[in-house]
């Protein structure tokens, strides 16, 4: 019961901190992590210790699936060079620089442990990036690149991490046997995720019951991650491949009555998991600090701060170098510049350099380092690496997270209208297809529907912005007035006993559908 009470308190605090973050224009993950730190400092506060495997499966798998489900393959293909460089080169550079700095600061630390530390702190976290980027309006292309990076960079970093951990705790002859080869992990994970997507895309539509369908979706998210982990594959790549393919197969076969509540449940679940994840990050302060001696804490903190600076600096240096290299290449090649070389604006590169928040993956991977309690020997400098991972996560969430929005405002980066333009074009094509479906159909019903569709299409194609806004405002206001009167009448019927609760609930559901339909019509 005590655990349940604390979970409810944490969720309430997360909701309040999220509301405060929206009010002041700050990313909620930053405030949530700080809230977790403050709770950890309370003498009789809750004490939750993250189990690494559980943390990755519970907090990362569904959030990563939700982000990958909404990703655009077309946009990723158009920006493949930027995403690939961030996923491969930026992660490798960060790993190498952090390893060199760690070796310089602590010469006795084995090089494999230094590389493991670098791989831990190298990838910006998918959960942190998704949570922060949704609250900061950015140009669409920059958003695509950063979200694509957050989906894939964990895989490259965790592969390096796995190999370095094996080298640090095993003999040289055993390490190749412990970790699968890079090729097997990469292609095996993608193939496994694709296979599971085809299986689930045929399985989920068979469940017409809404709760059953939603439960199966969550089973798929956790099941793919757990099975990939058991097969020693990359759960990140498997989940991304699973979600991307599933998003292009299952929605077509899933009825709206299932799809709409499914999206609502997933949105709520992702919010809860993100909130708990970032609060739990802050709560790890006490168990990490208690493992270290008093004298080691100050030395460890100084070490961690230097690593934090290195992590932020390497990403900034790479982003600016990448921008400059593309500009030079474009200037040298001129008209012969390949179409896939797209030079980003300097302001976008500066903001992208500052979008390097670390999160639950970094901390969970650090906690997964062998502590000597099992068959493996204790990982060298494990406590120092844990403290460093915590400082890097909190530091990037607070320093970069809280300053990201002011930086975007200072750079005068305005969101573009690409999505709005494509949405408008898509609406027009949908209406034309709907009208064509009635070709040759006669009758009063067909004429009524056809007239309604043609009116919507005409408004969409020929409306003057000022007139369109005025008409839309009048329509929204009148429809709201009508619905309010209907709801008052419906409540009065129930209060006076004219209708029972079963009838009331059915009519209320009809009004809700009418309200959703009215919101859609106002856009059309």
Secondary structure, DSSP 8 states (H G I E B T S, - for coil): -HHHHHHHHHHHHHHHHHHHHHHHT--HHHHHHHHHHHHHTSTT-------HHHHIIIIIIHHHHHHHHT--HHHHHHTHHHHHIIIIIIHHHHHHHHHHHHHHH-TTS-HHHHHHHHHHHHS--HHHHHHHHTTS---HHHHHHHHHHHHHHHHHHHHHHHHHHHHHHS-HHHHHHHS--HHHHHHHHHHHHHHHHHHHHHHGGG--SHHHHHHHHHHHHHHHHHHHHHTT--HHHHHHHHHHHHHTTHHHHS-HHHHHHHHHHHHHHHHHHHHHHHHHHHHTHHHHHHTS-HHHHHHHHHHHHHHHHHHHHHHHHHHHHHHHHHHHHHHHHGGG--TT-----HHHHHHHHT-----HHHHHHHHTS--SSSSS---TTHHHHHHHHHHHHHHIIIIIHHHHHHHHHHTT----SHHHHHHHHHHHHHHHHHHHTTTT--SHHHHHHHHHHHHHHHHHHH--HHHHHHHHHHHHHHHHHHHHHHHHHHHHHHHTTSS-HHHHHHHHHHHHHHHHHHHHHHH-
